[in-house]
């Protein structure tokens, strides 16, 4: 079995693009053991090839499918024995071009919440039960769309706000142990999701995801 990296072990959901991919690269280079998953086999294969020989677990997994997640977590437990950090990065933007609440179908909301809220709840519960008495830091990658009522962000913003509030409840429920729950806003980044949501934004005005990943890694290194 592989030993944990010198800085600990981290699970990053949605690690094949955007901030997730930047976090995978940043944390590996900083000496962490990294587990990640995503839905696109070609991008998972790319990660495996680039980081062959590194302390990396990269699997095809859909956060919304319970047995997919179970398989990934079983592999993580076998290889790393524990998790120190869980970064809930995987997210669903929803229908594009963005539309008003009036224009959307009810299923547009269900689709976004299935990943951004229910999928995240499921994996948090599974990890807490798989590692009883753990000392993990859970990080929800949030957005200012969860606290500011931007037009046409109907499904995405409320899904982030709901998860942020749930994290406050989780922290209150774990106040007597060493588990911690925090939301981290990485800012407006030059990512595939941002380009789909706001194609009119110029890339040079947006933050490099690698910068956000480095900020998060630095913060977490101080916490564990």
Backbone as a chain_set.jsonl record, in Angstrom:
{"seq": "XXXXXXXXXXXXXXXXXXXXXXXXXXXXXXXXXXXXXXXXXXXXXXXXXXXXXXXXXXXXXXXXXXXXXXXXXXXXXXXXXXXXXXXXXXXXXXXXXXXXXXXXXXXXXXXXXXXXXXXXXXXXXXXXXXXXXXXXXXXXXXXXXXXXXXXXXXXXXXXXXXXXXXXXXXXXXXXXXXXXXXXXXXXXXXXXXXXXXXXXXXXXXXXXXXXXXXXXXXXXXXXX", "coords": {"N": [[0.835, -1.2, 0.0], [0.406, 2.254, -0.728], [2.031, 4.97, 0.884], [0.682, 7.868, 2.543], [1.0, 11.135, 1.063], [3.509, 13.587, 1.887], [2.219, 15.836, 2.797], [-0.266, 14.904, 3.354], [-3.453, 13.341, 2.503], [-5.785, 13.804, -0.139], [-9.03, 14.114, -1.498], [-10.38, 15.031, -4.522], [-13.146, 16.066, -6.086], [-14.452, 15.948, -9.416], [-12.06, 16.348, -10.975], [-11.001, 16.725, -13.557], [-10.978, 18.965, -15.149], [-10.799, 22.608, -15.306], [-10.919, 24.24, -12.134], [-10.74, 21.92, -10.592], [-8.922, 20.247, -11.991], [-6.68, 21.908, -11.841], [-6.292, 21.855, -9.085], [-5.662, 19.137, -8.684], [-3.152, 19.001, -9.989], [-1.68, 20.955, -8.566], [-1.752, 20.032, -5.87], [-0.56, 17.494, -6.093], [2.036, 18.216, -6.927], [2.833, 19.489, -4.658], [3.256, 17.523, -2.891], [1.158, 15.946, -1.89], [-0.911, 13.016, -1.469], [-3.198, 12.148, -3.901], [-6.562, 11.688, -4.756], [-8.946, 11.466, -7.313], [-11.835, 12.048, -9.385], [-13.899, 11.874, -12.35], [-16.301, 12.335, -15.019], [-15.471, 11.918, -17.612], [-13.82, 9.696, -19.568], [-11.616, 10.002, -21.3], [-10.239, 12.195, -20.269], [-9.63, 11.344, -17.693], [-7.915, 9.243, -18.331], [-5.862, 10.741, -19.446], [-4.868, 12.122, -17.209], [-3.899, 9.929, -15.726], [-1.849, 9.095, -17.393], [-0.114, 11.335, -17.556], [0.642, 11.661, -14.891], [1.714, 9.254, -14.147], [3.083, 6.945, -11.905], [3.011, 8.705, -9.828], [1.551, 9.515, -6.601], [-1.335, 8.964, -7.107], [-4.795, 8.479, -7.499], [-7.057, 8.027, -9.994], [-10.196, 7.983, -11.268], [-12.991, 6.987, -13.307], [-16.089, 8.287, -12.638], [-19.381, 9.022, -11.667], [-20.738, 11.422, -9.737], [-23.378, 11.36, -9.02], [-24.154, 8.756, -8.928], [-24.498, 6.207, -6.774], [-23.122, 3.684, -6.381], [-20.885, 4.058, -7.983], [-19.465, 6.009, -6.583], [-19.033, 4.632, -4.193], [-17.23, 2.653, -5.058], [-14.952, 4.191, -5.727], [-14.307, 5.308, -3.21], [-13.77, 3.003, -1.728], [-11.417, 2.192, -2.962], [-9.771, 4.337, -2.338], [-9.64, 4.113, 0.465], [-8.308, 1.68, 0.7], [-5.817, 2.238, -0.477], [-4.834, 4.705, 0.597], [-5.54, 4.651, 3.26], [-6.648, 6.683, 4.875], [-8.398, 9.849, 4.764], [-7.479, 13.22, 4.554], [-8.333, 15.66, 3.556], [-11.188, 16.746, 1.798], [-12.269, 17.906, -1.198], [-14.965, 19.355, -2.5], [-15.556, 19.802, -5.496], [-16.735, 19.155, -7.952], [-19.278, 20.139, -10.155], [-22.456, 21.214, -11.469], [-23.486, 23.265, -13.994], [-25.863, 23.715, -15.386], [-28.532, 24.438, -17.696], [-27.52, 25.915, -20.727], [-27.643, 28.455, -23.276], [-27.739, 30.572, -20.35], [-30.806, 31.02, -18.578], [-33.903, 32.667, -17.615], [-35.822, 32.147, -14.58], [-38.493, 31.887, -15.235], [-38.316, 30.939, -17.849], [-37.112, 28.465, -17.594], [-37.38, 24.87, -17.145], [-38.819, 22.755, -14.616], [-37.284, 20.494, -14.31], [-34.782, 21.393, -15.007], [-33.86, 22.587, -12.719], [-33.837, 20.384, -10.97], [-31.84, 18.795, -12.131], [-29.46, 20.268, -11.731], [-29.384, 20.486, -8.904], [-29.156, 17.805, -8.275], [-26.492, 17.096, -8.637], [-24.973, 19.272, -7.433], [-26.005, 19.547, -4.872], [-27.438, 17.179, -3.736], [-25.696, 15.115, -4.613], [-23.31, 15.954, -3.418], [-24.044, 15.893, -0.683], [-24.389, 13.137, -0.396], [-21.773, 12.043, -0.81], [-20.368, 13.205, 1.29], [-21.675, 12.077, 3.513], [-21.052, 9.353, 3.081], [-18.248, 9.334, 3.348], [-17.903, 10.183, 6.01], [-19.031, 8.036, 7.328], [-17.451, 5.946, 6.456], [-14.975, 6.531, 7.476], [-15.018, 6.602, 10.477], [-14.826, 8.791, 13.254], [-12.974, 10.419, 12.091], [-10.678, 13.091, 11.076], [-11.168, 14.914, 9.103], [-10.969, 17.661, 6.76], [-13.499, 19.19, 5.175], [-14.209, 20.717, 2.131], [-16.233, 22.93, 0.485], [-16.549, 23.99, -2.755], [-17.58, 26.989, -3.469], [-19.541, 29.787, -4.715], [-19.912, 33.229, -5.663], [-22.356, 33.478, -6.762], [-24.003, 32.13, -5.125], [-24.621, 33.805, -3.076], [-25.303, 36.227, -4.097], [-27.986, 37.587, -5.94], [-27.92, 36.991, -8.962], [-29.302, 37.639, -12.162], [-30.666, 35.011, -14.125], [-29.276, 32.928, -13.002], [-30.655, 31.004, -11.71], [-30.938, 28.033, -11.066], [-28.252, 27.288, -10.343], [-27.133, 29.174, -8.446], [-28.879, 28.986, -6.077], [-28.381, 26.27, -5.489], [-25.729, 26.279, -4.667], [-25.913, 27.999, -2.48], [-27.545, 26.49, -0.799], [-25.871, 24.326, -0.207], [-23.775, 25.623, 1.081], [-25.106, 26.47, 3.391], [-25.808, 24.027, 4.502], [-23.266, 23.12, 5.156], [-22.681, 24.792, 7.288], [-24.466, 23.775, 9.142], [-23.45, 21.16, 9.377], [-20.95, 21.767, 10.507], [-21.786, 22.749, 12.981], [-22.849, 20.437, 14.035], [-20.617, 18.943, 14.395], [-19.035, 20.119, 16.272], [-17.803, 19.215, 18.546], [-15.847, 17.464, 17.779], [-13.016, 16.766, 15.596], [-13.525, 17.243, 12.933], [-13.857, 19.451, 10.177], [-15.627, 21.981, 8.352], [-15.778, 23.914, 5.537], [-16.509, 26.613, 3.286], [-15.248, 27.626, 0.168], [-14.563, 30.242, -1.929], [-13.404, 30.496, -5.089], [-13.263, 32.603, -6.854], [-13.862, 34.413, -9.986], [-13.051, 32.487, -12.576], [-10.963, 31.498, -15.359], [-12.341, 29.163, -16.827], [-13.791, 26.177, -18.284], [-16.495, 25.966, -17.514], [-17.116, 28.621, -16.794], [-16.776, 29.885, -19.244], [-18.855, 28.757, -20.7], [-21.043, 29.706, -19.305], [-20.77, 32.532, -19.322], [-19.936, 33.611, -22.033], [-19.183, 36.01, -23.113], [-17.303, 37.199, -21.511], [-13.934, 38.242, -21.275], [-11.058, 36.198, -21.488], [-8.634, 37.161, -20.397], [-9.42, 38.793, -18.353], [-10.123, 37.183, -16.328], [-9.499, 35.017, -13.523], [-6.672, 32.888, -13.16], [-7.096, 29.44, -12.837], [-5.069, 27.956, -11.594], [-3.935, 29.719, -9.791], [-5.989, 30.045, -7.921], [-6.107, 27.415, -7.006], [-3.612, 27.163, -5.786], [-3.889, 29.002, -3.709], [-5.872, 27.749, -2.199], [-4.597, 25.334, -1.509], [-2.502, 26.282, 0.074], [-3.925, 27.385, 2.21], [-5.114, 25.068, 3.278], [-2.917, 23.555, 4.023], [-2.089, 24.848, 6.26], [-4.054, 24.167, 7.98], [-4.123, 21.456, 8.581]], "CA": [[0.0, 0.0, 0.0], [1.167, 3.505, -0.792], [1.93, 5.869, 2.024], [0.152, 9.192, 2.237], [2.0, 12.134, 0.742], [4.063, 14.268, 3.06], [1.252, 16.821, 3.285], [-1.534, 14.255, 3.628], [-4.212, 12.788, 1.383], [-6.902, 14.666, -0.527], [-9.956, 13.692, -2.549], [-10.862, 16.185, -5.282], [-14.178, 15.638, -7.035], [-14.431, 16.73, -10.653], [-10.669, 16.782, -11.141], [-10.522, 16.591, -14.933], [-10.911, 20.259, -15.849], [-11.018, 23.792, -14.489], [-10.286, 24.308, -10.822], [-10.441, 20.573, -10.131], [-7.667, 19.822, -12.61], [-5.629, 22.744, -11.259], [-6.042, 21.355, -7.733], [-4.946, 17.864, -8.804], [-1.76, 19.293, -10.333], [-1.061, 21.714, -7.479], [-1.594, 19.209, -4.678], [0.452, 16.473, -6.386], [3.362, 18.846, -6.943], [3.16, 19.918, -3.298], [3.552, 16.355, -2.067], [-0.02, 15.267, -1.366], [-1.515, 11.893, -2.163], [-4.411, 12.73, -4.493], [-7.579, 10.875, -5.418], [-9.894, 12.316, -8.034], [-12.677, 11.363, -10.362], [-14.683, 12.683, -13.278], [-17.161, 11.524, -15.881], [-14.915, 11.761, -18.962], [-12.749, 8.706, -19.563], [-10.423, 10.494, -21.992], [-9.507, 13.096, -19.383], [-9.075, 10.519, -16.614], [-6.756, 8.55, -18.925], [-4.803, 11.738, -19.598], [-4.274, 12.323, -15.888], [-3.126, 8.734, -15.376], [-0.634, 9.057, -18.214], [0.782, 12.432, -17.184], [1.125, 11.521, -13.525], [2.062, 7.854, -13.902], [4.132, 6.824, -10.891], [2.71, 9.594, -8.703], [0.577, 9.003, -5.642], [-2.603, 9.446, -7.683], [-5.914, 7.624, -7.887], [-7.927, 8.758, -10.924], [-11.219, 7.035, -11.672], [-14.224, 7.455, -13.93], [-17.138, 8.201, -11.616], [-20.447, 10.019, -11.688], [-21.074, 11.735, -8.349], [-24.803, 11.108, -8.784], [-24.393, 7.304, -8.928], [-24.001, 5.783, -5.469], [-22.12, 2.616, -6.414], [-19.663, 4.638, -8.542], [-18.763, 6.681, -5.483], [-18.585, 3.583, -3.273], [-16.041, 2.009, -5.623], [-13.817, 5.109, -5.584], [-13.948, 5.438, -1.8], [-13.141, 1.748, -1.308], [-10.036, 2.206, -3.462], [-9.054, 5.342, -1.544], [-9.378, 3.566, 1.794], [-7.315, 0.618, 0.57], [-4.5, 2.758, -0.851], [-4.381, 5.805, 1.453], [-5.975, 4.361, 4.636], [-7.433, 7.767, 5.465], [-8.48, 11.096, 4.004], [-7.294, 14.426, 5.366], [-9.076, 16.764, 2.952], [-12.128, 16.431, 0.714], [-12.631, 19.13, -1.915], [-16.179, 19.124, -3.283], [-15.407, 20.718, -6.626], [-17.602, 18.785, -9.077], [-20.476, 20.968, -10.177], [-23.299, 21.253, -12.666], [-23.93, 24.631, -14.287], [-27.244, 23.719, -15.836], [-28.822, 24.739, -19.088], [-26.93, 27.091, -21.365], [-27.402, 29.721, -22.577], [-28.475, 30.778, -19.108], [-32.174, 31.476, -18.82], [-34.622, 33.124, -16.427], [-36.626, 31.135, -13.902], [-39.717, 31.714, -16.027], [-38.015, 30.182, -19.062], [-36.596, 27.139, -17.272], [-38.266, 23.791, -16.733], [-38.545, 22.287, -13.262], [-36.216, 19.5, -14.381], [-33.5, 22.1, -15.054], [-33.459, 22.761, -11.32], [-33.539, 19.061, -10.419], [-30.563, 18.328, -12.67], [-28.372, 20.983, -11.057], [-29.361, 20.109, -7.491], [-28.771, 16.39, -8.139], [-25.042, 17.079, -8.465], [-24.42, 20.297, -6.551], [-26.508, 19.422, -3.508], [-27.644, 15.8, -3.304], [-24.455, 14.369, -4.831], [-22.357, 16.361, -2.381], [-24.493, 15.339, 0.597], [-24.151, 11.695, -0.413], [-20.359, 11.692, -0.626], [-19.993, 13.606, 2.65], [-22.173, 11.038, 4.416], [-20.294, 8.117, 2.864], [-16.902, 9.485, 3.906], [-18.003, 10.231, 7.465], [-19.336, 6.68, 7.815], [-16.334, 5.065, 6.103], [-13.844, 6.872, 8.35], [-15.592, 7.11, 11.743], [-13.845, 9.436, 14.122], [-11.96, 11.067, 11.273], [-10.328, 14.489, 11.335], [-11.117, 15.491, 7.768], [-11.438, 19.002, 6.413], [-14.359, 19.175, 3.993], [-14.233, 22.031, 1.484], [-17.213, 23.109, -0.588], [-16.198, 25.058, -3.691], [-18.802, 27.773, -3.607], [-19.54, 30.847, -5.722], [-20.67, 34.407, -5.236], [-23.725, 33.3, -7.25], [-24.767, 31.575, -4.021], [-24.969, 34.858, -2.112], [-25.789, 37.39, -4.849], [-29.065, 37.14, -6.825], [-27.675, 37.346, -10.355], [-30.322, 37.163, -13.1], [-30.432, 33.818, -14.943], [-28.494, 31.924, -12.285], [-31.674, 30.388, -10.856], [-30.622, 26.724, -10.472], [-26.893, 27.167, -9.825], [-26.954, 29.969, -7.24], [-29.512, 28.363, -4.914], [-27.745, 24.989, -5.14], [-24.526, 26.616, -3.906], [-26.352, 28.565, -1.199], [-28.049, 25.389, 0.027], [-24.736, 23.537, 0.276], [-23.083, 26.466, 2.063], [-25.861, 26.447, 4.651], [-25.668, 22.686, 5.056], [-21.938, 23.036, 5.769], [-22.775, 25.438, 8.602], [-25.138, 22.806, 10.014], [-22.485, 20.094, 9.634], [-19.948, 22.254, 11.46], [-22.416, 22.823, 14.304], [-23.038, 19.066, 14.512], [-19.298, 18.357, 14.646], [-18.281, 21.092, 17.056], [-17.064, 18.536, 19.605], [-14.789, 16.61, 17.244], [-12.008, 17.497, 14.833], [-13.923, 17.466, 11.543], [-14.141, 20.854, 9.878], [-16.385, 22.184, 7.126], [-15.658, 25.302, 5.107], [-16.783, 26.959, 1.894], [-14.149, 28.393, -0.422], [-14.918, 30.884, -3.194], [-12.146, 30.683, -5.826], [-13.331, 33.778, -7.725], [-14.251, 34.218, -11.388], [-11.867, 31.891, -13.189], [-10.967, 31.157, -16.78], [-12.624, 27.733, -16.888], [-14.804, 25.749, -19.255], [-17.816, 26.299, -16.998], [-17.324, 30.066, -16.889], [-16.916, 30.234, -20.663], [-20.206, 28.361, -21.113], [-22.027, 30.566, -18.639], [-20.599, 33.936, -19.706], [-18.983, 33.598, -23.144], [-18.771, 37.369, -23.468], [-16.183, 37.611, -20.665], [-12.627, 38.053, -21.894], [-10.22, 35.332, -20.642], [-7.582, 37.896, -19.693], [-9.988, 39.455, -17.18], [-10.501, 36.147, -15.379], [-8.428, 34.474, -12.691], [-6.101, 31.597, -13.536], [-7.453, 28.431, -11.835], [-3.889, 27.529, -10.848], [-3.764, 30.65, -8.682], [-6.989, 29.687, -6.906], [-5.705, 26.128, -6.44], [-2.473, 27.416, -4.895], [-4.425, 29.667, -2.518], [-6.573, 26.749, -1.402], [-3.603, 24.399, -0.974], [-1.787, 26.986, 1.14], [-4.852, 27.485, 3.338], [-5.324, 23.753, 3.872], [-1.665, 23.112, 4.622], [-2.023, 25.465, 7.579], [-5.138, 23.667, 8.808], [-4.007, 20.046, 8.976]], "C": [[0.868, 1.248, 0.0], [0.985, 4.295, 0.494], [1.298, 7.174, 1.584], [1.298, 10.133, 1.901], [2.416, 12.889, 1.99], [3.104, 15.298, 3.637], [-0.109, 16.216, 3.577], [-2.202, 13.752, 2.364], [-5.447, 13.638, 1.131], [-7.724, 13.996, -1.613], [-10.519, 14.942, -3.201], [-11.904, 15.692, -6.268], [-14.134, 16.537, -8.271], [-13.049, 17.247, -10.989], [-10.128, 16.757, -12.55], [-10.428, 17.903, -15.688], [-11.071, 21.388, -14.848], [-10.26, 23.78, -13.185], [-9.904, 22.923, -10.319], [-9.129, 20.066, -10.688], [-6.489, 20.619, -12.041], [-5.284, 22.269, -9.85], [-5.279, 20.032, -7.77], [-3.456, 18.131, -9.043], [-1.033, 19.979, -9.169], [-0.781, 20.836, -6.267], [-0.571, 18.099, -4.909], [1.861, 17.06, -6.313], [3.799, 19.3, -5.554], [3.34, 18.737, -2.347], [2.374, 15.678, -1.411], [-0.256, 13.974, -2.13], [-2.896, 12.352, -2.621], [-5.294, 11.636, -5.08], [-8.546, 11.821, -6.103], [-10.761, 11.466, -8.944], [-13.426, 12.367, -11.215], [-15.443, 11.759, -14.202], [-16.55, 11.214, -17.236], [-13.68, 10.866, -18.952], [-11.482, 9.235, -20.219], [-9.584, 11.396, -21.084], [-8.931, 12.362, -18.167], [-7.837, 9.785, -17.119], [-5.575, 9.493, -19.081], [-4.096, 11.996, -18.268], [-3.396, 11.139, -15.495], [-1.804, 8.695, -16.127], [0.364, 10.121, -17.766], [1.423, 12.185, -15.826], [1.384, 10.055, -13.15], [3.234, 7.774, -12.919], [3.935, 7.74, -9.708], [1.712, 8.929, -7.761], [-0.807, 9.535, -6.021], [-3.56, 8.291, -7.928], [-6.808, 8.469, -8.774], [-8.918, 7.766, -11.516], [-12.363, 7.738, -12.41], [-15.354, 7.236, -12.929], [-18.125, 9.339, -11.814], [-20.904, 10.226, -10.253], [-22.518, 11.384, -8.004], [-25.131, 9.628, -8.652], [-23.718, 6.698, -7.701], [-22.915, 4.72, -5.558], [-20.826, 3.057, -7.086], [-18.819, 5.24, -7.418], [-18.225, 5.658, -4.484], [-17.298, 2.937, -3.763], [-14.798, 2.883, -5.473], [-13.363, 5.18, -4.133], [-13.308, 4.163, -1.256], [-11.682, 1.717, -1.75], [-9.193, 3.193, -2.658], [-8.69, 4.773, -0.174], [-8.288, 2.501, 1.735], [-5.912, 1.19, 0.347], [-3.964, 3.801, 0.122], [-4.666, 5.592, 2.939], [-6.858, 5.449, 5.265], [-7.548, 8.899, 4.452], [-8.286, 12.253, 4.972], [-8.165, 15.574, 4.869], [-9.988, 16.217, 1.862], [-12.55, 17.742, 0.088], [-13.803, 18.82, -2.836], [-16.222, 20.15, -4.408], [-16.366, 20.416, -7.77], [-18.894, 19.592, -9.024], [-21.182, 20.93, -11.517], [-23.805, 22.68, -12.85], [-25.406, 24.686, -14.616], [-27.353, 24.14, -17.286], [-28.103, 25.993, -19.561], [-27.498, 27.227, -22.768], [-28.265, 29.84, -21.311], [-29.829, 31.399, -19.392], [-32.812, 31.918, -17.506], [-35.409, 31.974, -15.82], [-37.896, 30.856, -14.698], [-39.48, 30.822, -17.241], [-37.594, 28.741, -18.8], [-37.712, 26.144, -16.971], [-37.888, 23.367, -15.319], [-37.382, 21.291, -13.26], [-34.834, 20.151, -14.49], [-32.96, 22.328, -13.647], [-33.059, 21.424, -10.706], [-32.163, 18.571, -10.866], [-29.388, 18.975, -11.952], [-28.264, 20.56, -9.591], [-28.918, 18.662, -7.288], [-27.263, 16.252, -7.951], [-24.604, 18.008, -7.345], [-24.87, 20.188, -5.101], [-26.597, 17.962, -3.071], [-26.394, 14.932, -3.51], [-23.43, 14.679, -3.765], [-22.751, 15.83, -1.003], [-24.13, 13.862, 0.68], [-22.689, 11.356, -0.135], [-19.853, 12.114, 0.755], [-20.444, 12.533, 3.651], [-21.347, 9.758, 4.311], [-18.911, 8.207, 3.504], [-16.939, 9.498, 5.427], [-18.258, 8.844, 8.049], [-18.19, 5.714, 7.544], [-15.129, 5.284, 7.007], [-14.372, 7.429, 9.673], [-14.496, 7.678, 12.644], [-12.745, 10.147, 13.376], [-11.755, 12.528, 11.636], [-10.299, 15.282, 10.029], [-11.524, 16.972, 7.749], [-12.232, 18.869, 5.12], [-14.447, 20.586, 3.434], [-15.282, 22.028, 0.385], [-16.753, 24.264, -1.472], [-17.475, 25.815, -4.028], [-18.619, 28.855, -4.668], [-20.282, 32.05, -5.177], [-22.095, 34.373, -5.781], [-24.612, 32.684, -6.17], [-25.171, 32.596, -2.981], [-25.461, 36.138, -2.782], [-26.832, 36.939, -5.887], [-28.877, 37.6, -8.275], [-28.805, 36.82, -11.244], [-29.82, 35.969, -13.901], [-29.523, 32.775, -14.278], [-29.399, 31.138, -11.335], [-31.336, 29.038, -10.267], [-29.281, 26.709, -9.741], [-26.72, 27.906, -8.495], [-27.602, 29.35, -6.013], [-28.887, 27.027, -4.519], [-26.475, 25.23, -4.325], [-24.891, 27.164, -2.522], [-26.83, 27.464, -0.26], [-26.897, 24.576, 0.605], [-23.925, 24.331, 1.298], [-23.784, 26.405, 3.421], [-25.768, 25.081, 5.316], [-24.31, 22.518, 5.734], [-21.923, 23.71, 7.138], [-23.458, 24.507, 9.602], [-24.179, 21.677, 10.378], [-21.427, 20.528, 10.641], [-20.529, 22.327, 12.865], [-22.608, 21.432, 14.898], [-21.711, 18.396, 14.882], [-18.413, 19.248, 15.506], [-17.425, 20.428, 18.14], [-16.044, 17.526, 19.087], [-13.904, 17.431, 16.317], [-12.334, 17.612, 13.343], [-14.27, 18.934, 11.343], [-14.775, 20.976, 8.503], [-16.288, 23.654, 6.734], [-16.008, 25.449, 3.634], [-15.678, 27.874, 1.397], [-14.598, 28.92, -1.777], [-13.639, 31.178, -3.965], [-12.127, 31.91, -6.722], [-13.754, 33.417, -9.146], [-13.036, 33.757, -12.179], [-12.074, 31.609, -14.674], [-11.101, 29.642, -16.916], [-13.674, 27.449, -17.956], [-16.2, 26.135, -18.801], [-18.096, 27.795, -17.134], [-17.536, 30.492, -18.338], [-18.293, 29.857, -21.19], [-21.251, 29.312, -20.548], [-21.989, 31.988, -19.17], [-19.577, 34.042, -20.829], [-18.475, 34.975, -23.544], [-17.589, 37.861, -22.629], [-14.852, 37.306, -21.354], [-11.731, 37.241, -20.956], [-9.187, 36.097, -19.83], [-8.103, 38.639, -18.464], [-10.307, 38.464, -16.059], [-9.273, 35.569, -14.669], [-7.951, 33.118, -13.22], [-6.474, 30.576, -12.46], [-6.265, 27.949, -11.013], [-3.629, 28.438, -9.642], [-4.737, 30.326, -7.553], [-6.614, 28.383, -6.219], [-4.561, 26.307, -5.447], [-2.935, 28.084, -3.601], [-5.103, 28.653, -1.599], [-5.587, 25.777, -0.762], [-2.836, 25.021, 0.187], [-2.646, 27.086, 2.387], [-4.984, 26.135, 4.06], [-4.071, 23.232, 4.572], [-1.513, 23.685, 6.029], [-3.019, 24.841, 8.545], [-4.933, 22.242, 9.3], [-2.606, 19.739, 9.526]], "O": [[1.92, 1.296, 0.638], [-0.083, 4.282, 1.105], [1.361, 7.548, 0.413], [2.419, 9.964, 2.38], [1.747, 12.829, 3.021], [3.162, 15.604, 4.828], [-1.02, 16.926, 4.003], [-1.6, 13.736, 1.291], [-6.077, 14.13, 2.066], [-7.18, 13.388, -2.534], [-11.07, 15.81, -2.524], [-11.568, 14.964, -7.202], [-13.821, 17.725, -8.184], [-12.872, 18.435, -11.257], [-8.911, 16.768, -12.738], [-9.847, 17.944, -16.773], [-11.431, 21.164, -13.692], [-9.103, 23.364, -13.128], [-8.86, 22.76, -9.687], [-8.309, 19.517, -9.952], [-5.422, 20.058, -11.79], [-4.116, 22.278, -9.461], [-4.357, 19.825, -6.982], [-2.603, 17.549, -8.373], [0.095, 19.618, -8.835], [0.311, 20.89, -5.7], [0.21, 17.791, -4.009], [2.761, 16.473, -5.712], [4.991, 19.475, -5.299], [3.551, 18.922, -1.148], [2.555, 14.909, -0.467], [0.141, 13.843, -3.288], [-3.674, 12.883, -1.828], [-4.821, 10.766, -5.811], [-8.921, 12.853, -5.546], [-10.447, 10.311, -9.229], [-13.57, 13.538, -10.861], [-15.254, 10.543, -14.173], [-17.047, 10.34, -17.947], [-12.638, 11.225, -18.405], [-10.382, 8.949, -19.747], [-8.355, 11.356, -21.132], [-7.863, 12.724, -17.672], [-6.826, 9.713, -16.42], [-4.427, 9.102, -18.874], [-2.869, 12.077, -18.215], [-2.287, 11.319, -14.992], [-0.771, 8.314, -15.575], [1.552, 9.837, -17.613], [2.605, 12.465, -15.631], [1.284, 9.674, -11.984], [4.246, 8.454, -13.087], [4.607, 7.588, -8.688], [1.11, 7.908, -8.092], [-1.365, 10.415, -5.366], [-3.186, 7.261, -8.489], [-7.274, 9.526, -8.348], [-8.521, 6.815, -12.189], [-12.659, 8.909, -12.172], [-15.548, 6.125, -12.435], [-17.74, 10.475, -12.093], [-21.407, 9.296, -9.622], [-22.845, 11.14, -6.843], [-26.257, 9.273, -8.304], [-22.491, 6.685, -7.611], [-21.89, 4.831, -4.886], [-19.768, 2.497, -6.8], [-17.615, 5.0, -7.328], [-17.107, 5.793, -3.987], [-16.379, 2.699, -2.979], [-13.722, 2.388, -5.136], [-12.166, 5.118, -3.854], [-12.408, 4.228, -0.418], [-10.812, 1.268, -1.003], [-8.038, 2.914, -2.336], [-7.561, 4.934, 0.29], [-7.44, 2.431, 2.624], [-4.937, 0.692, 0.909], [-2.776, 3.795, 0.442], [-4.093, 6.28, 3.784], [-7.717, 5.15, 6.095], [-6.879, 8.899, 3.418], [-8.851, 12.268, 6.065], [-8.673, 16.366, 5.663], [-9.6, 15.331, 1.1], [-13.125, 18.598, 0.76], [-13.652, 18.11, -3.83], [-16.834, 21.211, -4.289], [-16.77, 21.33, -8.489], [-19.522, 19.71, -7.972], [-20.581, 20.651, -12.555], [-24.468, 23.232, -11.972], [-26.117, 25.591, -14.179], [-26.357, 24.186, -18.007], [-28.088, 27.01, -18.868], [-27.809, 26.217, -23.4], [-29.36, 29.284, -21.226], [-29.985, 32.197, -20.317], [-32.326, 31.587, -16.425], [-35.635, 30.952, -16.468], [-38.319, 29.706, -14.814], [-40.351, 30.037, -17.617], [-37.706, 27.89, -19.682], [-38.824, 26.517, -16.597], [-36.762, 23.597, -14.878], [-36.592, 21.254, -12.317], [-33.83, 19.545, -14.115], [-31.752, 22.269, -13.417], [-32.054, 21.341, -10.0], [-31.413, 18.001, -10.074], [-28.423, 18.294, -11.604], [-27.165, 20.306, -9.098], [-28.363, 18.327, -6.242], [-26.804, 15.394, -7.197], [-23.935, 17.575, -6.406], [-24.191, 20.682, -4.2], [-25.908, 17.552, -2.137], [-26.077, 14.101, -2.66], [-22.755, 13.781, -3.261], [-21.897, 15.371, -0.244], [-23.626, 13.394, 1.701], [-22.397, 10.481, 0.681], [-18.994, 11.443, 1.328], [-19.677, 12.135, 4.528], [-20.987, 9.155, 5.322], [-18.457, 7.252, 4.134], [-16.088, 8.881, 6.068], [-17.765, 8.516, 9.128], [-17.976, 4.772, 8.307], [-14.361, 4.36, 7.276], [-14.189, 8.613, 9.957], [-13.405, 7.12, 12.769], [-11.698, 10.451, 13.947], [-12.529, 13.123, 12.386], [-9.502, 16.207, 9.873], [-12.294, 17.451, 8.582], [-11.686, 18.477, 4.088], [-14.724, 21.537, 4.166], [-15.224, 21.215, -0.538], [-16.585, 25.386, -0.995], [-18.328, 25.335, -4.774], [-17.651, 28.832, -5.428], [-21.17, 31.916, -4.335], [-22.95, 35.136, -5.332], [-25.838, 32.711, -6.286], [-25.974, 32.299, -2.096], [-25.977, 37.032, -2.112], [-26.576, 35.998, -6.637], [-29.587, 38.486, -8.751], [-29.222, 35.672, -11.092], [-28.658, 35.937, -14.306], [-29.059, 31.845, -14.938], [-28.956, 30.668, -10.287], [-31.432, 28.885, -9.049], [-29.186, 26.173, -8.636], [-26.217, 27.333, -7.527], [-26.934, 29.199, -4.99], [-28.863, 26.685, -3.337], [-26.177, 24.474, -3.4], [-24.253, 26.829, -1.523], [-26.551, 27.501, 0.938], [-26.936, 24.18, 1.77], [-23.439, 23.764, 2.277], [-23.136, 26.302, 4.463], [-25.663, 24.982, 6.538], [-24.208, 21.853, 6.766], [-21.232, 23.252, 8.048], [-23.074, 24.457, 10.77], [-24.096, 21.278, 11.539], [-21.049, 19.757, 11.523], [-19.846, 22.005, 13.837], [-22.539, 21.257, 16.115], [-21.695, 17.397, 15.6], [-17.188, 19.141, 15.469], [-16.439, 21.006, 18.597], [-15.439, 16.804, 19.879], [-14.027, 18.654, 16.258], [-11.481, 18.043, 12.567], [-14.882, 19.574, 12.198], [-14.5, 20.181, 7.604], [-16.67, 24.535, 7.505], [-15.826, 24.525, 2.841], [-15.229, 28.775, 2.106], [-14.966, 28.149, -2.663], [-12.855, 32.028, -3.541], [-11.088, 32.235, -7.296], [-13.975, 32.247, -9.459], [-12.109, 34.529, -12.423], [-13.198, 31.499, -15.163], [-10.112, 28.931, -17.095], [-14.346, 28.351, -18.456], [-17.01, 26.585, -19.612], [-19.188, 28.19, -17.542], [-18.37, 31.35, -18.626], [-18.843, 30.56, -22.038], [-22.214, 29.674, -21.223], [-23.03, 32.588, -19.438], [-18.463, 34.516, -20.604], [-17.461, 35.096, -24.231], [-16.939, 38.839, -22.999], [-14.676, 36.239, -21.942], [-11.644, 37.547, -19.766], [-8.892, 35.724, -18.695], [-7.314, 39.07, -17.623], [-10.714, 38.865, -14.969], [-8.154, 35.639, -15.177], [-8.757, 32.305, -13.674], [-6.202, 30.81, -11.282], [-6.432, 27.571, -9.853], [-3.16, 27.979, -8.601], [-4.365, 30.329, -6.38], [-6.776, 28.244, -5.007], [-4.546, 25.677, -4.39], [-2.431, 27.769, -2.522], [-4.932, 28.692, -0.38], [-5.733, 25.434, 0.411], [-2.555, 24.346, 1.176], [-2.155, 26.893, 3.499], [-4.967, 26.072, 5.289], [-4.16, 22.548, 5.592], [-0.878, 23.073, 6.888], [-2.873, 24.955, 9.762], [-5.501, 21.852, 10.32], [-2.328, 18.601, 9.906]]}, "num_chains": 1, "name": "protein.A"}
